[in-house]
Amino acid sequence: MKIIIVGCGKVGHVLTEQLTKEGHDISLIDKDEDKLARVSSNMDVFCVQGNGTSYETQVEAGIKEADLLISVTDSDEINMLCCLIAKKAGNCKTIARVRKPEYDFEVSFLKEELGLSMAINPEMTAAAEMSRLIQYPSALEVENFVKGRVTLIKVAVTKDSPLDGLVIKDMATVAGKHTLVCIVDRDKEITIPNGNFKLQVGDVISLILPVEESNSFFKKMKIKSSPIKSIIIAGGGTTTYYLAKQLQKTGVSVKIIEEDKKRCEELSELLPSAMVINGSCIDKDLLLAEGITETNAMAALTALDEENILLTLFAKKVGKCKTMTKIDKLTFGEVLSDLDMDTVISAKTITAAYIIRYVRAMQNSYGSNVQTLHRLYDGQVEALEFRVSDKAKVIGKSLYELNLRRNLLVCCISRKGKIITPSGQDMLMPGDGVIIVTTNTGLGDIDDILADNKG
């Protein structure tokens, strides 16, 4: 596909990198010549220096032939104007990053009036991810499917856990018949396990199960699952606003520490139920005075990655809270994974995953497209939810008979409101929702799970 990306900031760079890897023809527009030079030296993209709101600039980038324009500059207004011009100039699909809270209640109106295919808010999306994690204190990651009815939970196998030494085919007898281990990370080696795989202490695993059975699973596995009642949020940015707003609806006590006095006043008005404290997030005495040792959770959401890491490590040292750490710039994945941090959140990667899901849906030929897409384990694994059309090749044979790709697992089938944990004898039918976990990245259609359907 021919895709134009406007804006070469954090989100634009990640999108350019990932969409280029997926084989798309990318044109990148930005005013900053140095940013474009850095991208073009590492990636095969067509760079255009200029203003994305300029008709001539868009024409130079190829808007007449483009299938999609994605505008992710720092300005919501510029993003929306870029998309409006693109619709008039090339009649392509358009996606805009719209992040200001004041546009929250106007997104539907803006999409309709501007002809946007998607309006995405990175900070709100990141806050929603963290809000889900709050529901599962011991989970490292939580991803939802089937409109929230099925969940994929990442947990660690600890000493004295019933999971230690468990052979995966025996999981149903220990944890429940609808619980399935999909991914195992053992010493940074990722495996899509078969039934004979034996778990051990130190493994990080992802399991899929119905949401209503999650609490029962945590109890059987002796994993702490008591609800989080209090949280300290470091930093008073937009992500903090969205997170606090969501948590207050659930009765969680929220404390926000922010150094800028004017921003504290704004947050106090916007979030009357939260306690907003004016002070430095890295003031050890302040953190201790405000209860960092007793709080159930701590979210480090300042503008500095390094500061967020230090805050998280301090919280883990002095307390036993669940930590969530915003990392946007640092890319030392192997180093970060060795640190004592529960969950790392990156708005740019979450945003990229949402947009890539939409791009893949545009590509598919049968309509059996990607409904949900989550990238896991630093992008090494994808968990996808497909809708099966009546033209799909996978219909009519049992899973055992299908020639499936290696390192791919059919985890769940949703059929007419019923959740099915599939066996080899199950068949896929038109209208089914199907959840796939695989290390084969780039799947865009349900038929792509077949080994003989590789593109």
C-alpha positions in Angstrom: 0.0 0.0 0.0 1.0 3.6 -0.6 1.0 5.4 2.8 1.9 9.0 3.6 2.9 9.8 7.2 2.9 13.4 8.3 5.1 14.1 11.4 8.4 12.5 12.2 8.2 12.6 16.0 8.2 9.5 18.3 4.9 8.1 17.0 5.7 8.9 13.3 9.2 7.3 13.6 7.8 4.1 15.0 5.0 3.9 12.4 7.4 4.5 9.6 9.7 1.8 10.9 7.0 -0.8 11.4 5.0 -0.1 8.3 8.2 -0.2 6.2 9.0 -3.6 7.7 5.5 -4.8 6.6 6.3 -4.0 3.0 4.4 -0.7 2.5 5.5 2.1 0.3 6.0 5.0 2.7 6.3 8.8 2.1 7.3 10.9 5.1 6.5 14.6 5.5 8.2 16.8 8.1 9.5 20.3 8.4 12.7 19.2 10.1 15.4 18.3 7.6 17.6 16.7 10.2 14.8 14.3 11.4 14.1 13.3 7.8 17.8 12.7 7.2 18.1 10.4 10.2 15.1 8.3 9.0 16.2 8.1 5.3 19.7 6.9 6.4 18.1 3.9 8.1 14.9 3.2 6.2 13.9 3.0 2.5 11.3 5.8 2.6 10.6 8.8 0.4 11.1 12.0 2.5 9.5 15.3 1.7 10.6 18.4 3.7 7.6 20.8 4.1 4.3 21.5 5.8 1.8 18.6 5.7 -1.1 21.1 5.5 0.3 22.3 2.1 -1.5 20.9 -0.9 1.7 21.1 -3.0 3.6 19.2 -0.3 1.0 16.5 -0.2 1.1 16.2 -4.0 4.9 15.9 -4.0 4.5 13.1 -1.4 2.1 11.3 -3.8 -1.3 12.0 -2.3 -3.0 11.4 -5.7 -2.0 7.8 -5.6 -2.0 7.2 -1.8 -4.2 4.7 -0.1 -3.8 6.2 3.3 -2.6 9.4 5.0 -1.6 9.3 8.7 -1.0 12.6 10.4 0.7 12.4 13.8 2.3 15.8 14.4 2.3 17.4 17.8 -0.7 19.6 16.8 -4.3 18.2 16.8 -5.4 21.0 14.6 -2.7 20.4 12.0 -3.4 16.7 12.0 -7.1 17.3 11.3 -6.3 19.9 8.6 -3.8 17.5 6.9 -6.5 14.8 6.7 -9.1 17.2 5.4 -6.7 18.3 2.6 -5.8 14.7 1.8 -9.5 13.8 1.4 -10.0 16.6 -1.0 -6.8 16.1 -2.9 -6.6 12.4 -3.1 -9.7 10.9 -1.6 -7.7 8.4 0.4 -8.4 7.0 3.9 -7.1 9.2 6.7 -6.0 8.8 10.3 -5.4 11.7 12.7 -3.8 11.8 16.2 -6.2 13.9 18.3 -5.0 14.1 21.9 -6.4 17.2 23.6 -8.9 16.5 26.4 -11.2 19.2 25.1 -11.8 17.2 21.9 -12.9 14.1 23.9 -16.6 14.7 23.4 -16.3 15.9 19.8 -14.4 13.0 18.2 -17.4 11.4 16.6 -18.5 14.8 15.2 -14.9 15.5 13.9 -14.6 12.0 12.3 -17.9 12.5 10.4 -17.3 16.1 9.3 -13.7 15.6 8.3 -14.2 12.1 6.9 -11.6 10.6 9.2 -11.2 6.8 9.1 -9.7 6.9 12.6 -9.0 9.4 15.3 -6.6 8.1 17.9 -5.5 9.5 21.2 -2.2 8.0 22.4 -2.5 9.2 26.0 -6.0 8.1 26.4 -5.2 4.7 24.9 -2.2 4.3 27.3 -4.3 5.3 30.2 -6.9 2.6 29.2 -4.2 0.0 29.2 -3.1 1.0 32.7 -6.6 1.1 34.0 -7.1 -2.5 32.8 -3.9 -3.6 34.6 -5.2 -2.1 37.8 -7.8 -4.8 37.8 -5.2 -7.5 37.9 -2.5 -6.5 40.5 -0.2 -9.5 39.8 -0.4 -9.3 36.0 2.4 -7.9 34.1 0.2 -7.3 31.0 -3.5 -7.6 30.3 -4.9 -7.6 26.8 -8.6 -8.0 26.0 -10.5 -9.6 23.1 -14.1 -10.4 22.1 -15.2 -7.0 23.3 -13.7 -7.6 26.8 -15.0 -11.1 27.3 -11.7 -12.9 26.9 -8.4 -11.8 28.4 -4.7 -12.6 27.8 -2.8 -12.2 31.0 1.0 -12.2 31.5 2.3 -13.6 34.8 5.6 -14.8 36.2 6.0 -18.4 37.5 7.3 -18.0 41.1 8.6 -20.3 43.7 5.9 -22.4 45.4 3.5 -21.6 42.6 1.3 -24.6 41.4 2.5 -23.6 37.9 6.1 -24.7 38.7 6.7 -28.1 37.2 3.2 -28.2 35.5 3.0 -29.8 32.1 0.8 -27.6 29.9 -1.5 -30.4 28.9 -2.5 -30.8 32.6 -3.4 -27.1 32.9 -7.1 -27.7 32.6 -7.2 -30.1 35.6 -5.4 -27.5 37.8 -6.6 -24.1 36.6 -9.8 -24.8 34.7 -10.7 -26.2 31.2 -10.8 -22.8 29.6 -7.3 -21.7 30.6 -4.7 -22.1 27.9 -1.0 -21.2 28.1 -0.1 -19.4 24.8 3.4 -18.0 25.2 6.4 -18.8 27.4 9.4 -16.5 27.9 12.3 -18.5 29.4 15.5 -16.6 29.7 14.4 -14.2 26.9 13.7 -17.1 24.5 10.1 -17.0 23.3 8.2 -20.2 22.7 4.6 -21.0 21.5 4.4 -24.1 23.6 2.8 -27.5 22.9 1.0 -29.7 25.4 4.2 -31.4 26.5 6.0 -28.2 27.6 6.9 -28.1 31.3 6.8 -24.8 33.2 9.4 -23.8 35.7 10.3 -21.0 38.2 11.4 -17.9 36.3 9.2 -18.4 33.3 7.1 -15.5 32.2 3.9 -16.9 30.6 0.8 -15.5 28.9 -2.5 -17.3 29.4 -5.8 -16.8 27.7 -9.1 -17.4 29.5 -12.6 -15.9 29.9 -12.7 -12.7 32.0 -15.2 -14.1 34.5 -12.8 -17.0 35.3 -9.7 -14.8 35.9 -10.3 -14.3 39.7 -10.8 -18.0 40.1 -7.5 -18.7 38.2 -5.6 -16.3 40.5 -6.9 -18.0 43.6 -6.1 -21.5 42.3 -2.6 -20.4 41.3 -2.1 -18.6 44.7 -1.5 -15.4 42.9 -2.3 -12.1 44.7 -5.5 -10.7 43.2 -6.9 -8.3 45.9 -8.1 -5.1 44.2 -6.0 -2.0 44.1 -7.5 0.7 46.3 -4.9 3.5 46.1 -2.4 4.8 43.6 0.3 7.5 43.5 0.8 9.0 40.0 4.1 10.8 39.4 3.7 13.6 36.8 0.7 15.6 35.9 0.6 15.3 32.1 -2.3 14.4 29.8 -1.9 10.6 30.4 -2.2 11.2 34.2 -5.4 13.2 33.6 -7.0 10.3 31.6 -5.8 7.6 34.0 -7.0 9.5 37.1 -10.4 10.2 35.5 -10.9 6.5 34.7 -9.7 5.3 38.1 -11.9 7.6 40.1 -15.0 6.0 38.5 -13.9 2.7 40.1 -13.4 4.2 43.6 -9.6 4.0 43.6 -7.9 6.7 45.8 -5.7 8.8 43.5 -2.7 11.0 44.5 -0.9 13.1 41.9 2.5 14.6 42.4 3.3 17.5 40.0 6.1 20.1 40.1 4.3 22.8 38.1 2.0 24.8 40.3 -0.2 26.0 37.5 -0.7 22.5 36.3 -1.6 21.4 39.8 -4.3 24.0 39.9 -5.7 22.8 36.5 -5.7 19.2 37.7 -7.5 20.1 41.0 -10.3 21.7 38.9 -10.5 18.8 36.4 -10.2 16.1 39.0 -11.9 17.3 42.2 -11.8 13.8 43.8 -8.0 13.4 43.4 -5.4 14.7 45.8 -3.0 16.9 43.8 0.3 17.6 45.5 2.7 20.3 44.3 6.3 19.0 44.6 9.1 17.2 42.9 8.4 13.6 41.9 12.0 12.6 42.8 11.9 14.1 46.3 12.4 11.0 48.4 11.1 12.6 51.6 7.9 13.8 49.8 7.3 10.3 48.4 7.7 8.7 51.8 5.5 11.3 53.4 2.7 10.7 50.9 2.7 7.0 51.5 4.9 5.4 48.8 5.5 2.5 51.2 1.8 1.8 51.7 0.2 2.5 48.4 -1.1 -0.4 46.3 0.1 1.0 43.0 2.5 3.6 41.6 2.5 5.0 38.0 5.6 6.9 36.9 4.3 9.1 34.1 6.7 12.1 34.0 8.1 13.4 30.8 11.5 11.9 31.5 12.1 8.2 30.9 15.1 8.1 33.3 13.1 9.8 36.0 10.3 7.2 35.6 12.8 4.3 35.9 14.3 5.7 39.1 10.9 6.3 40.6 9.9 2.8 39.8 13.0 1.2 41.3 12.6 3.3 44.5 9.0 2.3 44.8 9.9 -1.4 44.5 12.7 -1.0 47.0 10.6 0.7 49.8 7.2 -0.9 49.2 5.3 -3.7 47.6 3.2 -1.8 45.2 2.4 -2.6 41.5 4.4 -0.3 39.3 3.6 1.0 35.8 6.4 2.9 34.0 6.0 5.2 31.0 8.9 4.8 28.6 8.8 6.7 25.3 12.4 7.4 24.2 14.7 4.8 25.6 15.1 1.7 23.4 17.4 -0.5 25.5 14.9 -3.3 25.8 17.2 -5.9 27.1 18.5 -3.7 29.9 15.0 -2.6 30.9 13.8 -6.1 31.0 16.4 -6.9 33.6 15.2 -4.2 36.0 12.6 -4.7 38.7 9.7 -3.1 36.8 6.3 -4.7 36.6 4.8 -3.1 33.5 6.3 -0.7 30.9 3.9 1.5 29.0 4.7 3.2 25.7 2.0 5.4 24.1 3.9 5.4 20.8 3.9 1.6 20.5 0.3 1.3 21.6 -0.7 3.9 19.0 1.3 2.2 16.3 -0.3 -1.2 17.0 -3.8 0.3 16.6 -2.9 2.0 13.3 -1.2 -1.2 12.0 -4.3 -3.2 12.8 -6.3 -0.8 10.7 -3.8 -1.0 7.8 -4.0 -4.8 7.8 -7.7 -4.6 7.7 -7.5 -2.4 4.6 -5.3 -5.0 2.9 -7.3 -8.2 3.4 -9.3 -9.5 0.4 -12.0 -11.6 2.0 -13.2 -9.5 4.8 -11.8 -11.9 7.4 -9.8 -9.0 8.8 -8.0 -8.1 12.1 -10.5 -7.1 14.8 -7.9 -6.7 17.5 -4.1 -6.7 17.4 -1.7 -6.7 20.4 2.1 -6.8 20.1 3.7 -8.6 23.0 7.2 -9.4 24.3 8.9 -6.4 22.6 7.1 -7.1 19.3 8.3 -10.7 19.0 4.7 -12.1 19.4 1.4 -10.9 18.0 -2.0 -11.8 19.4 -4.8 -11.2 16.8 -8.5 -11.5 16.7 -10.0 -12.3 13.3 -13.6 -12.5 12.0 -14.1 -15.4 9.7 -16.0 -14.7 6.4 -17.9 -17.2 4.4 -15.2 -17.1 1.7 -12.3 -18.0 4.0 -10.2 -21.1 3.1 -10.0 -22.3 6.7 -13.7 -23.3 6.7 -14.7 -26.9 6.4 -11.7 -28.7 8.0 -10.8 -29.4 11.6 -7.9 -27.6 13.1 -6.0 -30.8 13.1 -6.4 -31.2 9.3 -5.4 -27.6 8.5 -1.8 -27.0 7.5 -1.1 -24.3 10.0 2.1 -22.2 10.1 4.7 -23.2 12.7 4.9 -21.2 15.9 1.2 -20.4 15.7 -1.6 -21.3 18.1 -5.4 -21.0 17.7 -6.3 -20.0 21.3 -10.0 -19.2 21.3 -13.1 -19.3 19.2 -16.1 -17.0 19.9 -19.3 -18.4 18.3 -22.7 -16.9 18.8 -21.8 -15.6 22.3 -20.1 -18.9 23.3 -16.4 -19.0 24.2 -14.7 -22.2 23.0 -11.2 -23.4 23.9 -10.4 -25.2 20.7 -9.1 -28.8 20.3 -7.8 -30.4 17.2 -11.3 -31.6 16.3 -12.9 -28.1 16.2 -13.7 -26.4 12.9 -13.8 -22.7 12.1 -17.1 -21.4 10.8 -18.4 -18.2 9.1 -19.0 -15.5 11.6 -16.6 -17.0 14.2 -14.2 -14.7 16.1 -10.8 -16.4 16.3 -7.9 -15.5 18.5 -4.4 -16.4 17.2 -1.1 -16.1 19.0 2.0 -16.3 16.8 5.6 -15.3 16.3 4.8 -14.9 12.6 4.3 -11.2 12.4 2.3 -9.4 9.6 -0.8 -11.6 9.4 -3.7 -9.6 7.9 -6.3 -12.2 7.1 -7.5 -15.4 8.8 -6.2 -17.5 5.8 -2.7 -16.2 6.6 -2.6 -18.8 9.4 -2.2 -21.5 6.7 1.3 -22.5 5.8 0.4 -22.7 2.2 -1.0 -19.1 2.2 2.3 -17.3 2.9 2.6 -14.1 1.1 
